[in-house]
Amino acid sequence: MNRTIVAIVSWAIVAWICKVFLVSLPYKFTLHPDTQHIFGTIGEWMKGILGNGVGQVFANYGSYGVGAVELVTSIILLLPALIWLASKLGMAQSPDRPKFHKIGGLMASAVMAGAVFFHLFTPLGIEVLHEGESDGGSLFYAAVSILVLGIVLFFLNNRSATA
């Protein structure tokens, strides 16, 4: 596939992933009630599987851990743009965009594989219900889209790097 097309498609995927990850960070890092419900529900389920300690730690700190991974993933995905800008200012060499997007795609897919698992196999469910309100499955569908697009990003850039 043409390198320019790969780059354009890659940046479109990166924009979606980073939008979802970065917009959710304030919720995760401030323990918004919706975040407490999600991680609390999963933590309660974990207590029955892995014990009270692990479940309670996940309920209390899981959002920080997931948020941190999403932040690092977003930085890795956006780093080629920052390095490119620095290269135009004579402060760096041109970035290896495919390498960063390949790694970031795998990271995004890995974290969203966990999210999809928890939606499907815990009481959280596909449609998150909290205080009588439903998210209509939007969190689940966003997770699935990032899981799939992260894999696409990996393979697009893996091919691009070897072509």
Chimera marker file (.cmm) of the C-alpha trace (Angstrom):
<marker_set name="trace">
<marker id="1" x="0.000" y="0.000" z="0.000" r="1" g="1" b="0" radius="0.5"/>
<marker id="2" x="1.174" y="3.524" z="-0.731" r="1" g="1" b="0" radius="0.5"/>
<marker id="3" x="3.126" y="5.045" z="2.200" r="1" g="1" b="0" radius="0.5"/>
<marker id="4" x="1.099" y="8.265" z="2.039" r="1" g="1" b="0" radius="0.5"/>
<marker id="5" x="-2.185" y="6.384" z="2.284" r="1" g="1" b="0" radius="0.5"/>
<marker id="6" x="-0.829" y="4.319" z="5.182" r="1" g="1" b="0" radius="0.5"/>
<marker id="7" x="0.225" y="7.513" z="6.958" r="1" g="1" b="0" radius="0.5"/>
<marker id="8" x="-3.172" y="9.199" z="6.419" r="1" g="1" b="0" radius="0.5"/>
<marker id="9" x="-5.122" y="6.141" z="7.580" r="1" g="1" b="0" radius="0.5"/>
<marker id="10" x="-2.749" y="5.739" z="10.542" r="1" g="1" b="0" radius="0.5"/>
<marker id="11" x="-3.223" y="9.352" z="11.650" r="1" g="1" b="0" radius="0.5"/>
<marker id="12" x="-7.021" y="9.016" z="11.350" r="1" g="1" b="0" radius="0.5"/>
<marker id="13" x="-6.927" y="5.931" z="13.591" r="1" g="1" b="0" radius="0.5"/>
<marker id="14" x="-4.560" y="7.689" z="16.025" r="1" g="1" b="0" radius="0.5"/>
<marker id="15" x="-6.936" y="10.680" z="16.193" r="1" g="1" b="0" radius="0.5"/>
<marker id="16" x="-9.854" y="8.429" z="17.199" r="1" g="1" b="0" radius="0.5"/>
<marker id="17" x="-7.875" y="6.439" z="19.766" r="1" g="1" b="0" radius="0.5"/>
<marker id="18" x="-6.357" y="9.541" z="21.365" r="1" g="1" b="0" radius="0.5"/>
<marker id="19" x="-9.708" y="11.347" z="21.404" r="1" g="1" b="0" radius="0.5"/>
<marker id="20" x="-11.344" y="8.483" z="23.302" r="1" g="1" b="0" radius="0.5"/>
<marker id="21" x="-8.388" y="7.971" z="25.663" r="1" g="1" b="0" radius="0.5"/>
<marker id="22" x="-7.634" y="11.620" z="26.424" r="1" g="1" b="0" radius="0.5"/>
<marker id="23" x="-11.258" y="12.725" z="26.853" r="1" g="1" b="0" radius="0.5"/>
<marker id="24" x="-11.787" y="9.960" z="29.421" r="1" g="1" b="0" radius="0.5"/>
<marker id="25" x="-8.762" y="10.859" z="31.563" r="1" g="1" b="0" radius="0.5"/>
<marker id="26" x="-10.473" y="13.518" z="33.716" r="1" g="1" b="0" radius="0.5"/>
<marker id="27" x="-13.159" y="10.951" z="34.597" r="1" g="1" b="0" radius="0.5"/>
<marker id="28" x="-10.585" y="8.311" z="35.513" r="1" g="1" b="0" radius="0.5"/>
<marker id="29" x="-8.205" y="10.572" z="37.437" r="1" g="1" b="0" radius="0.5"/>
<marker id="30" x="-10.895" y="12.442" z="39.431" r="1" g="1" b="0" radius="0.5"/>
<marker id="31" x="-12.880" y="9.305" z="40.277" r="1" g="1" b="0" radius="0.5"/>
<marker id="32" x="-16.060" y="10.564" z="38.635" r="1" g="1" b="0" radius="0.5"/>
<marker id="33" x="-19.133" y="8.658" z="39.943" r="1" g="1" b="0" radius="0.5"/>
<marker id="34" x="-19.467" y="6.823" z="36.603" r="1" g="1" b="0" radius="0.5"/>
<marker id="35" x="-15.831" y="5.737" z="36.879" r="1" g="1" b="0" radius="0.5"/>
<marker id="36" x="-16.361" y="4.617" z="40.471" r="1" g="1" b="0" radius="0.5"/>
<marker id="37" x="-19.362" y="2.569" z="39.343" r="1" g="1" b="0" radius="0.5"/>
<marker id="38" x="-17.442" y="0.883" z="36.506" r="1" g="1" b="0" radius="0.5"/>
<marker id="39" x="-14.292" y="0.033" z="38.450" r="1" g="1" b="0" radius="0.5"/>
<marker id="40" x="-16.285" y="-0.752" z="41.612" r="1" g="1" b="0" radius="0.5"/>
<marker id="41" x="-18.477" y="-3.232" z="39.716" r="1" g="1" b="0" radius="0.5"/>
<marker id="42" x="-15.443" y="-4.953" z="38.238" r="1" g="1" b="0" radius="0.5"/>
<marker id="43" x="-13.651" y="-4.859" z="41.616" r="1" g="1" b="0" radius="0.5"/>
<marker id="44" x="-16.611" y="-6.576" z="43.305" r="1" g="1" b="0" radius="0.5"/>
<marker id="45" x="-16.585" y="-9.263" z="40.613" r="1" g="1" b="0" radius="0.5"/>
<marker id="46" x="-12.811" y="-9.710" z="41.055" r="1" g="1" b="0" radius="0.5"/>
<marker id="47" x="-13.261" y="-10.264" z="44.787" r="1" g="1" b="0" radius="0.5"/>
<marker id="48" x="-15.130" y="-13.482" z="44.018" r="1" g="1" b="0" radius="0.5"/>
<marker id="49" x="-12.419" y="-14.662" z="41.616" r="1" g="1" b="0" radius="0.5"/>
<marker id="50" x="-9.091" y="-13.293" z="42.907" r="1" g="1" b="0" radius="0.5"/>
<marker id="51" x="-9.911" y="-12.431" z="46.501" r="1" g="1" b="0" radius="0.5"/>
<marker id="52" x="-10.927" y="-9.364" z="48.476" r="1" g="1" b="0" radius="0.5"/>
<marker id="53" x="-7.520" y="-7.701" z="48.362" r="1" g="1" b="0" radius="0.5"/>
<marker id="54" x="-7.117" y="-7.714" z="44.587" r="1" g="1" b="0" radius="0.5"/>
<marker id="55" x="-10.747" y="-6.736" z="44.032" r="1" g="1" b="0" radius="0.5"/>
<marker id="56" x="-10.541" y="-3.834" z="46.460" r="1" g="1" b="0" radius="0.5"/>
<marker id="57" x="-7.274" y="-2.569" z="44.985" r="1" g="1" b="0" radius="0.5"/>
<marker id="58" x="-8.794" y="-2.666" z="41.498" r="1" g="1" b="0" radius="0.5"/>
<marker id="59" x="-11.939" y="-0.880" z="42.680" r="1" g="1" b="0" radius="0.5"/>
<marker id="60" x="-9.876" y="1.835" z="44.379" r="1" g="1" b="0" radius="0.5"/>
<marker id="61" x="-6.964" y="2.265" z="41.965" r="1" g="1" b="0" radius="0.5"/>
<marker id="62" x="-7.875" y="0.553" z="38.687" r="1" g="1" b="0" radius="0.5"/>
<marker id="63" x="-8.992" y="3.783" z="37.045" r="1" g="1" b="0" radius="0.5"/>
<marker id="64" x="-5.601" y="5.366" z="37.780" r="1" g="1" b="0" radius="0.5"/>
<marker id="65" x="-3.751" y="2.404" z="36.276" r="1" g="1" b="0" radius="0.5"/>
<marker id="66" x="-5.926" y="2.201" z="33.170" r="1" g="1" b="0" radius="0.5"/>
<marker id="67" x="-5.818" y="5.984" z="32.772" r="1" g="1" b="0" radius="0.5"/>
<marker id="68" x="-2.020" y="5.971" z="33.040" r="1" g="1" b="0" radius="0.5"/>
<marker id="69" x="-1.722" y="3.283" z="30.354" r="1" g="1" b="0" radius="0.5"/>
<marker id="70" x="-4.105" y="5.219" z="28.096" r="1" g="1" b="0" radius="0.5"/>
<marker id="71" x="-2.096" y="8.417" z="28.640" r="1" g="1" b="0" radius="0.5"/>
<marker id="72" x="1.227" y="6.708" z="27.839" r="1" g="1" b="0" radius="0.5"/>
<marker id="73" x="-0.347" y="5.064" z="24.781" r="1" g="1" b="0" radius="0.5"/>
<marker id="74" x="-1.630" y="8.429" z="23.545" r="1" g="1" b="0" radius="0.5"/>
<marker id="75" x="1.808" y="9.995" z="24.029" r="1" g="1" b="0" radius="0.5"/>
<marker id="76" x="3.456" y="7.195" z="22.044" r="1" g="1" b="0" radius="0.5"/>
<marker id="77" x="0.884" y="7.541" z="19.265" r="1" g="1" b="0" radius="0.5"/>
<marker id="78" x="1.291" y="11.345" z="19.105" r="1" g="1" b="0" radius="0.5"/>
<marker id="79" x="5.078" y="11.379" z="19.541" r="1" g="1" b="0" radius="0.5"/>
<marker id="80" x="5.837" y="11.268" z="15.797" r="1" g="1" b="0" radius="0.5"/>
<marker id="81" x="4.032" y="14.606" z="15.356" r="1" g="1" b="0" radius="0.5"/>
<marker id="82" x="6.037" y="16.180" z="18.180" r="1" g="1" b="0" radius="0.5"/>
<marker id="83" x="9.325" y="14.777" z="16.894" r="1" g="1" b="0" radius="0.5"/>
<marker id="84" x="8.447" y="15.942" z="13.366" r="1" g="1" b="0" radius="0.5"/>
<marker id="85" x="7.819" y="19.447" z="14.703" r="1" g="1" b="0" radius="0.5"/>
<marker id="86" x="11.138" y="19.366" z="16.585" r="1" g="1" b="0" radius="0.5"/>
<marker id="87" x="12.878" y="18.152" z="13.400" r="1" g="1" b="0" radius="0.5"/>
<marker id="88" x="11.515" y="21.173" z="11.518" r="1" g="1" b="0" radius="0.5"/>
<marker id="89" x="13.046" y="23.372" z="14.206" r="1" g="1" b="0" radius="0.5"/>
<marker id="90" x="16.372" y="21.548" z="13.833" r="1" g="1" b="0" radius="0.5"/>
<marker id="91" x="16.105" y="19.961" z="17.283" r="1" g="1" b="0" radius="0.5"/>
<marker id="92" x="15.602" y="16.318" z="16.255" r="1" g="1" b="0" radius="0.5"/>
<marker id="93" x="15.811" y="13.884" z="13.372" r="1" g="1" b="0" radius="0.5"/>
<marker id="94" x="12.706" y="12.860" z="11.456" r="1" g="1" b="0" radius="0.5"/>
<marker id="95" x="10.609" y="10.394" z="13.461" r="1" g="1" b="0" radius="0.5"/>
<marker id="96" x="10.040" y="6.748" z="12.620" r="1" g="1" b="0" radius="0.5"/>
<marker id="97" x="6.238" y="7.152" z="12.502" r="1" g="1" b="0" radius="0.5"/>
<marker id="98" x="5.466" y="3.521" z="11.596" r="1" g="1" b="0" radius="0.5"/>
<marker id="99" x="7.418" y="2.245" z="14.608" r="1" g="1" b="0" radius="0.5"/>
<marker id="100" x="5.555" y="4.481" z="17.078" r="1" g="1" b="0" radius="0.5"/>
<marker id="101" x="2.171" y="3.714" z="15.513" r="1" g="1" b="0" radius="0.5"/>
<marker id="102" x="2.881" y="-0.017" z="15.488" r="1" g="1" b="0" radius="0.5"/>
<marker id="103" x="3.773" y="-0.024" z="19.198" r="1" g="1" b="0" radius="0.5"/>
<marker id="104" x="0.929" y="2.332" z="20.110" r="1" g="1" b="0" radius="0.5"/>
<marker id="105" x="-1.555" y="0.234" z="18.158" r="1" g="1" b="0" radius="0.5"/>
<marker id="106" x="-0.580" y="-2.856" z="20.124" r="1" g="1" b="0" radius="0.5"/>
<marker id="107" x="-0.806" y="-0.966" z="23.413" r="1" g="1" b="0" radius="0.5"/>
<marker id="108" x="-4.243" y="0.443" z="22.570" r="1" g="1" b="0" radius="0.5"/>
<marker id="109" x="-5.501" y="-2.999" z="21.546" r="1" g="1" b="0" radius="0.5"/>
<marker id="110" x="-4.158" y="-4.589" z="24.716" r="1" g="1" b="0" radius="0.5"/>
<marker id="111" x="-5.841" y="-2.149" z="27.081" r="1" g="1" b="0" radius="0.5"/>
<marker id="112" x="-9.107" y="-2.337" z="25.139" r="1" g="1" b="0" radius="0.5"/>
<marker id="113" x="-8.988" y="-6.149" z="25.075" r="1" g="1" b="0" radius="0.5"/>
<marker id="114" x="-9.201" y="-5.872" z="28.858" r="1" g="1" b="0" radius="0.5"/>
<marker id="115" x="-12.110" y="-3.439" z="28.609" r="1" g="1" b="0" radius="0.5"/>
<marker id="116" x="-13.997" y="-5.695" z="26.174" r="1" g="1" b="0" radius="0.5"/>
<marker id="117" x="-13.373" y="-8.696" z="28.450" r="1" g="1" b="0" radius="0.5"/>
<marker id="118" x="-14.780" y="-6.869" z="31.482" r="1" g="1" b="0" radius="0.5"/>
<marker id="119" x="-17.842" y="-5.714" z="29.528" r="1" g="1" b="0" radius="0.5"/>
<marker id="120" x="-18.566" y="-9.237" z="28.287" r="1" g="1" b="0" radius="0.5"/>
<marker id="121" x="-17.676" y="-11.431" z="31.258" r="1" g="1" b="0" radius="0.5"/>
<marker id="122" x="-18.496" y="-9.415" z="34.371" r="1" g="1" b="0" radius="0.5"/>
<marker id="123" x="-21.683" y="-7.882" z="35.748" r="1" g="1" b="0" radius="0.5"/>
<marker id="124" x="-20.666" y="-4.584" z="34.081" r="1" g="1" b="0" radius="0.5"/>
<marker id="125" x="-22.283" y="-5.725" z="30.834" r="1" g="1" b="0" radius="0.5"/>
<marker id="126" x="-22.275" y="-4.306" z="27.333" r="1" g="1" b="0" radius="0.5"/>
<marker id="127" x="-24.695" y="-1.580" z="28.303" r="1" g="1" b="0" radius="0.5"/>
<marker id="128" x="-23.467" y="0.144" z="31.466" r="1" g="1" b="0" radius="0.5"/>
<marker id="129" x="-26.342" y="1.074" z="33.773" r="1" g="1" b="0" radius="0.5"/>
<marker id="130" x="-25.683" y="3.581" z="36.526" r="1" g="1" b="0" radius="0.5"/>
<marker id="131" x="-28.269" y="5.419" z="38.619" r="1" g="1" b="0" radius="0.5"/>
<marker id="132" x="-31.034" y="4.409" z="36.218" r="1" g="1" b="0" radius="0.5"/>
<marker id="133" x="-29.153" y="5.780" z="33.204" r="1" g="1" b="0" radius="0.5"/>
<marker id="134" x="-27.785" y="3.693" z="30.351" r="1" g="1" b="0" radius="0.5"/>
<marker id="135" x="-24.791" y="4.498" z="28.196" r="1" g="1" b="0" radius="0.5"/>
<marker id="136" x="-26.462" y="2.611" z="25.336" r="1" g="1" b="0" radius="0.5"/>
<marker id="137" x="-23.351" y="0.462" z="25.013" r="1" g="1" b="0" radius="0.5"/>
<marker id="138" x="-21.197" y="3.408" z="23.896" r="1" g="1" b="0" radius="0.5"/>
<marker id="139" x="-18.252" y="2.494" z="26.145" r="1" g="1" b="0" radius="0.5"/>
<marker id="140" x="-18.300" y="-1.098" z="24.908" r="1" g="1" b="0" radius="0.5"/>
<marker id="141" x="-18.525" y="-0.106" z="21.241" r="1" g="1" b="0" radius="0.5"/>
<marker id="142" x="-15.706" y="2.435" z="21.633" r="1" g="1" b="0" radius="0.5"/>
<marker id="143" x="-13.572" y="-0.284" z="23.271" r="1" g="1" b="0" radius="0.5"/>
<marker id="144" x="-14.290" y="-2.744" z="20.447" r="1" g="1" b="0" radius="0.5"/>
<marker id="145" x="-13.505" y="-0.113" z="17.807" r="1" g="1" b="0" radius="0.5"/>
<marker id="146" x="-10.154" y="0.680" z="19.433" r="1" g="1" b="0" radius="0.5"/>
<marker id="147" x="-9.348" y="-3.014" z="19.893" r="1" g="1" b="0" radius="0.5"/>
<marker id="148" x="-9.896" y="-3.603" z="16.166" r="1" g="1" b="0" radius="0.5"/>
<marker id="149" x="-8.354" y="-0.330" z="14.946" r="1" g="1" b="0" radius="0.5"/>
<marker id="150" x="-5.286" y="-0.811" z="17.141" r="1" g="1" b="0" radius="0.5"/>
<marker id="151" x="-4.692" y="-4.155" z="15.444" r="1" g="1" b="0" radius="0.5"/>
<marker id="152" x="-5.236" y="-2.519" z="12.036" r="1" g="1" b="0" radius="0.5"/>
<marker id="153" x="-2.758" y="0.205" z="13.013" r="1" g="1" b="0" radius="0.5"/>
<marker id="154" x="-0.195" y="-2.421" z="13.987" r="1" g="1" b="0" radius="0.5"/>
<marker id="155" x="-0.505" y="-4.393" z="10.747" r="1" g="1" b="0" radius="0.5"/>
<marker id="156" x="-0.626" y="-1.303" z="8.520" r="1" g="1" b="0" radius="0.5"/>
<marker id="157" x="2.586" y="0.002" z="10.037" r="1" g="1" b="0" radius="0.5"/>
<marker id="158" x="4.249" y="-3.385" z="10.353" r="1" g="1" b="0" radius="0.5"/>
<marker id="159" x="3.803" y="-3.796" z="6.606" r="1" g="1" b="0" radius="0.5"/>
<marker id="160" x="4.867" y="-0.213" z="5.981" r="1" g="1" b="0" radius="0.5"/>
<marker id="161" x="8.050" y="-0.685" z="8.018" r="1" g="1" b="0" radius="0.5"/>
<marker id="162" x="9.062" y="-3.831" z="6.126" r="1" g="1" b="0" radius="0.5"/>
<marker id="163" x="7.995" y="-2.671" z="2.646" r="1" g="1" b="0" radius="0.5"/>
<link id1="1" id2="2" r="1" g="1" b="0" radius="0.2"/>
<link id1="2" id2="3" r="1" g="1" b="0" radius="0.2"/>
<link id1="3" id2="4" r="1" g="1" b="0" radius="0.2"/>
<link id1="4" id2="5" r="1" g="1" b="0" radius="0.2"/>
<link id1="5" id2="6" r="1" g="1" b="0" radius="0.2"/>
<link id1="6" id2="7" r="1" g="1" b="0" radius="0.2"/>
<link id1="7" id2="8" r="1" g="1" b="0" radius="0.2"/>
<link id1="8" id2="9" r="1" g="1" b="0" radius="0.2"/>
<link id1="9" id2="10" r="1" g="1" b="0" radius="0.2"/>
<link id1="10" id2="11" r="1" g="1" b="0" radius="0.2"/>
<link id1="11" id2="12" r="1" g="1" b="0" radius="0.2"/>
<link id1="12" id2="13" r="1" g="1" b="0" radius="0.2"/>
<link id1="13" id2="14" r="1" g="1" b="0" radius="0.2"/>
<link id1="14" id2="15" r="1" g="1" b="0" radius="0.2"/>
<link id1="15" id2="16" r="1" g="1" b="0" radius="0.2"/>
<link id1="16" id2="17" r="1" g="1" b="0" radius="0.2"/>
<link id1="17" id2="18" r="1" g="1" b="0" radius="0.2"/>
<link id1="18" id2="19" r="1" g="1" b="0" radius="0.2"/>
<link id1="19" id2="20" r="1" g="1" b="0" radius="0.2"/>
<link id1="20" id2="21" r="1" g="1" b="0" radius="0.2"/>
<link id1="21" id2="22" r="1" g="1" b="0" radius="0.2"/>
<link id1="22" id2="23" r="1" g="1" b="0" radius="0.2"/>
<link id1="23" id2="24" r="1" g="1" b="0" radius="0.2"/>
<link id1="24" id2="25" r="1" g="1" b="0" radius="0.2"/>
<link id1="25" id2="26" r="1" g="1" b="0" radius="0.2"/>
<link id1="26" id2="27" r="1" g="1" b="0" radius="0.2"/>
<link id1="27" id2="28" r="1" g="1" b="0" radius="0.2"/>
<link id1="28" id2="29" r="1" g="1" b="0" radius="0.2"/>
<link id1="29" id2="30" r="1" g="1" b="0" radius="0.2"/>
<link id1="30" id2="31" r="1" g="1" b="0" radius="0.2"/>
<link id1="31" id2="32" r="1" g="1" b="0" radius="0.2"/>
<link id1="32" id2="33" r="1" g="1" b="0" radius="0.2"/>
<link id1="33" id2="34" r="1" g="1" b="0" radius="0.2"/>
<link id1="34" id2="35" r="1" g="1" b="0" radius="0.2"/>
<link id1="35" id2="36" r="1" g="1" b="0" radius="0.2"/>
<link id1="36" id2="37" r="1" g="1" b="0" radius="0.2"/>
<link id1="37" id2="38" r="1" g="1" b="0" radius="0.2"/>
<link id1="38" id2="39" r="1" g="1" b="0" radius="0.2"/>
<link id1="39" id2="40" r="1" g="1" b="0" radius="0.2"/>
<link id1="40" id2="41" r="1" g="1" b="0" radius="0.2"/>
<link id1="41" id2="42" r="1" g="1" b="0" radius="0.2"/>
<link id1="42" id2="43" r="1" g="1" b="0" radius="0.2"/>
<link id1="43" id2="44" r="1" g="1" b="0" radius="0.2"/>
<link id1="44" id2="45" r="1" g="1" b="0" radius="0.2"/>
<link id1="45" id2="46" r="1" g="1" b="0" radius="0.2"/>
<link id1="46" id2="47" r="1" g="1" b="0" radius="0.2"/>
<link id1="47" id2="48" r="1" g="1" b="0" radius="0.2"/>
<link id1="48" id2="49" r="1" g="1" b="0" radius="0.2"/>
<link id1="49" id2="50" r="1" g="1" b="0" radius="0.2"/>
<link id1="50" id2="51" r="1" g="1" b="0" radius="0.2"/>
<link id1="51" id2="52" r="1" g="1" b="0" radius="0.2"/>
<link id1="52" id2="53" r="1" g="1" b="0" radius="0.2"/>
<link id1="53" id2="54" r="1" g="1" b="0" radius="0.2"/>
<link id1="54" id2="55" r="1" g="1" b="0" radius="0.2"/>
<link id1="55" id2="56" r="1" g="1" b="0" radius="0.2"/>
<link id1="56" id2="57" r="1" g="1" b="0" radius="0.2"/>
<link id1="57" id2="58" r="1" g="1" b="0" radius="0.2"/>
<link id1="58" id2="59" r="1" g="1" b="0" radius="0.2"/>
<link id1="59" id2="60" r="1" g="1" b="0" radius="0.2"/>
<link id1="60" id2="61" r="1" g="1" b="0" radius="0.2"/>
<link id1="61" id2="62" r="1" g="1" b="0" radius="0.2"/>
<link id1="62" id2="63" r="1" g="1" b="0" radius="0.2"/>
<link id1="63" id2="64" r="1" g="1" b="0" radius="0.2"/>
<link id1="64" id2="65" r="1" g="1" b="0" radius="0.2"/>
<link id1="65" id2="66" r="1" g="1" b="0" radius="0.2"/>
<link id1="66" id2="67" r="1" g="1" b="0" radius="0.2"/>
<link id1="67" id2="68" r="1" g="1" b="0" radius="0.2"/>
<link id1="68" id2="69" r="1" g="1" b="0" radius="0.2"/>
<link id1="69" id2="70" r="1" g="1" b="0" radius="0.2"/>
<link id1="70" id2="71" r="1" g="1" b="0" radius="0.2"/>
<link id1="71" id2="72" r="1" g="1" b="0" radius="0.2"/>
<link id1="72" id2="73" r="1" g="1" b="0" radius="0.2"/>
<link id1="73" id2="74" r="1" g="1" b="0" radius="0.2"/>
<link id1="74" id2="75" r="1" g="1" b="0" radius="0.2"/>
<link id1="75" id2="76" r="1" g="1" b="0" radius="0.2"/>
<link id1="76" id2="77" r="1" g="1" b="0" radius="0.2"/>
<link id1="77" id2="78" r="1" g="1" b="0" radius="0.2"/>
<link id1="78" id2="79" r="1" g="1" b="0" radius="0.2"/>
<link id1="79" id2="80" r="1" g="1" b="0" radius="0.2"/>
<link id1="80" id2="81" r="1" g="1" b="0" radius="0.2"/>
<link id1="81" id2="82" r="1" g="1" b="0" radius="0.2"/>
<link id1="82" id2="83" r="1" g="1" b="0" radius="0.2"/>
<link id1="83" id2="84" r="1" g="1" b="0" radius="0.2"/>
<link id1="84" id2="85" r="1" g="1" b="0" radius="0.2"/>
<link id1="85" id2="86" r="1" g="1" b="0" radius="0.2"/>
<link id1="86" id2="87" r="1" g="1" b="0" radius="0.2"/>
<link id1="87" id2="88" r="1" g="1" b="0" radius="0.2"/>
<link id1="88" id2="89" r="1" g="1" b="0" radius="0.2"/>
<link id1="89" id2="90" r="1" g="1" b="0" radius="0.2"/>
<link id1="90" id2="91" r="1" g="1" b="0" radius="0.2"/>
<link id1="91" id2="92" r="1" g="1" b="0" radius="0.2"/>
<link id1="92" id2="93" r="1" g="1" b="0" radius="0.2"/>
<link id1="93" id2="94" r="1" g="1" b="0" radius="0.2"/>
<link id1="94" id2="95" r="1" g="1" b="0" radius="0.2"/>
<link id1="95" id2="96" r="1" g="1" b="0" radius="0.2"/>
<link id1="96" id2="97" r="1" g="1" b="0" radius="0.2"/>
<link id1="97" id2="98" r="1" g="1" b="0" radius="0.2"/>
<link id1="98" id2="99" r="1" g="1" b="0" radius="0.2"/>
<link id1="99" id2="100" r="1" g="1" b="0" radius="0.2"/>
<link id1="100" id2="101" r="1" g="1" b="0" radius="0.2"/>
<link id1="101" id2="102" r="1" g="1" b="0" radius="0.2"/>
<link id1="102" id2="103" r="1" g="1" b="0" radius="0.2"/>
<link id1="103" id2="104" r="1" g="1" b="0" radius="0.2"/>
<link id1="104" id2="105" r="1" g="1" b="0" radius="0.2"/>
<link id1="105" id2="106" r="1" g="1" b="0" radius="0.2"/>
<link id1="106" id2="107" r="1" g="1" b="0" radius="0.2"/>
<link id1="107" id2="108" r="1" g="1" b="0" radius="0.2"/>
<link id1="108" id2="109" r="1" g="1" b="0" radius="0.2"/>
<link id1="109" id2="110" r="1" g="1" b="0" radius="0.2"/>
<link id1="110" id2="111" r="1" g="1" b="0" radius="0.2"/>
<link id1="111" id2="112" r="1" g="1" b="0" radius="0.2"/>
<link id1="112" id2="113" r="1" g="1" b="0" radius="0.2"/>
<link id1="113" id2="114" r="1" g="1" b="0" radius="0.2"/>
<link id1="114" id2="115" r="1" g="1" b="0" radius="0.2"/>
<link id1="115" id2="116" r="1" g="1" b="0" radius="0.2"/>
<link id1="116" id2="117" r="1" g="1" b="0" radius="0.2"/>
<link id1="117" id2="118" r="1" g="1" b="0" radius="0.2"/>
<link id1="118" id2="119" r="1" g="1" b="0" radius="0.2"/>
<link id1="119" id2="120" r="1" g="1" b="0" radius="0.2"/>
<link id1="120" id2="121" r="1" g="1" b="0" radius="0.2"/>
<link id1="121" id2="122" r="1" g="1" b="0" radius="0.2"/>
<link id1="122" id2="123" r="1" g="1" b="0" radius="0.2"/>
<link id1="123" id2="124" r="1" g="1" b="0" radius="0.2"/>
<link id1="124" id2="125" r="1" g="1" b="0" radius="0.2"/>
<link id1="125" id2="126" r="1" g="1" b="0" radius="0.2"/>
<link id1="126" id2="127" r="1" g="1" b="0" radius="0.2"/>
<link id1="127" id2="128" r="1" g="1" b="0" radius="0.2"/>
<link id1="128" id2="129" r="1" g="1" b="0" radius="0.2"/>
<link id1="129" id2="130" r="1" g="1" b="0" radius="0.2"/>
<link id1="130" id2="131" r="1" g="1" b="0" radius="0.2"/>
<link id1="131" id2="132" r="1" g="1" b="0" radius="0.2"/>
<link id1="132" id2="133" r="1" g="1" b="0" radius="0.2"/>
<link id1="133" id2="134" r="1" g="1" b="0" radius="0.2"/>
<link id1="134" id2="135" r="1" g="1" b="0" radius="0.2"/>
<link id1="135" id2="136" r="1" g="1" b="0" radius="0.2"/>
<link id1="136" id2="137" r="1" g="1" b="0" radius="0.2"/>
<link id1="137" id2="138" r="1" g="1" b="0" radius="0.2"/>
<link id1="138" id2="139" r="1" g="1" b="0" radius="0.2"/>
<link id1="139" id2="140" r="1" g="1" b="0" radius="0.2"/>
<link id1="140" id2="141" r="1" g="1" b="0" radius="0.2"/>
<link id1="141" id2="142" r="1" g="1" b="0" radius="0.2"/>
<link id1="142" id2="143" r="1" g="1" b="0" radius="0.2"/>
<link id1="143" id2="144" r="1" g="1" b="0" radius="0.2"/>
<link id1="144" id2="145" r="1" g="1" b="0" radius="0.2"/>
<link id1="145" id2="146" r="1" g="1" b="0" radius="0.2"/>
<link id1="146" id2="147" r="1" g="1" b="0" radius="0.2"/>
<link id1="147" id2="148" r="1" g="1" b="0" radius="0.2"/>
<link id1="148" id2="149" r="1" g="1" b="0" radius="0.2"/>
<link id1="149" id2="150" r="1" g="1" b="0" radius="0.2"/>
<link id1="150" id2="151" r="1" g="1" b="0" radius="0.2"/>
<link id1="151" id2="152" r="1" g="1" b="0" radius="0.2"/>
<link id1="152" id2="153" r="1" g="1" b="0" radius="0.2"/>
<link id1="153" id2="154" r="1" g="1" b="0" radius="0.2"/>
<link id1="154" id2="155" r="1" g="1" b="0" radius="0.2"/>
<link id1="155" id2="156" r="1" g="1" b="0" radius="0.2"/>
<link id1="156" id2="157" r="1" g="1" b="0" radius="0.2"/>
<link id1="157" id2="158" r="1" g="1" b="0" radius="0.2"/>
<link id1="158" id2="159" r="1" g="1" b="0" radius="0.2"/>
<link id1="159" id2="160" r="1" g="1" b="0" radius="0.2"/>
<link id1="160" id2="161" r="1" g="1" b="0" radius="0.2"/>
<link id1="161" id2="162" r="1" g="1" b="0" radius="0.2"/>
<link id1="162" id2="163" r="1" g="1" b="0" radius="0.2"/>
</marker_set>
